[in-house]
């Protein structure tokens, strides 16, 4: 006997999740406007102070404006309902945006490193006091933006990427503040490009994690909290289940996971199989946060068995004898 079941409940009843989905675009809009203001301020301040560290950070922040715009569009689009072509909805847009953001940030980092090397070869002493003042203003705004984004980033890879961008900006601002003070005291021009390289290393270390997570999702890898052997053992532990094969677990998007499996049962009535199906679905949702569960039941025996019938009798119909 084969019984296919695809349980897809789009209304999860999760108030917290719904709130996060609504808060995401609002937080990103605030971050986009504030980050654009920081970029403009640091660009003007970088030229005025002749600071590579400040100009590099301005370029970094400018690209973050583009990255946050991508994240905002993806956040809005990912909430679109499923249709006849995108049957799982648009959750993967967040993953694609996170991947694009990571690649964009790496590209900007390469530019920063190239400019830093040029400054080592041809040193130029920046104006330390102006560097520190401009960077301090940028840091204050970054902290405010970061707080807003962190509150909306739980379980959302796209928002995590946005937080990473802002965190990179904050680290860059701190480095420029300290560097400006040291340059003002020592008049050592090499500190400016050195700070640029330091910030670049911090950015790369953070981006690697985002790119790794996004790649795992696109390769349809099983999420870390729902490893296939553990999920298989949990299903096989349920009453009435004899075995599990062709088990697949993957991530659709941030906080959205799916499972499909062939489940072997002892010969049973359809009504009994339905009860087992409900047990599987409940266990997967509550213990592994898997909301899309598709199960195909199979019997131990391939012989025709007339006893495998549904015992539920429609109203007005005679009971089978």
Secondary structure, DSSP 8 states (H G I E B T S, - for coil): --EEEEEE-S----HHHHHHHHHHHHHHHHHHHHHHHHHHHHHHHHHHHT-HHHHHHHHHHHHHHHHHHHHHHHHHHTTS---SSSTT-STHHHHHHHHHHHHHHHHHHHHHHHHHHHHHHS-----HHHHHHHHHHHHHHHHHHHHHHHTT-TT-HHHHHHHHHHHHHHHHHHHHHHHHHHHHHH--THHHHHHHHHHHHHHHHHHHHHHHHHHHHHTT---GGG-HHHHHHHHHTSTTEEEEEEEEEEEEETTEEEEEEEEEE-S--HHHHHHHHHHHHHHHHHHH---EEEEEEEES--S--TT-------TT-----
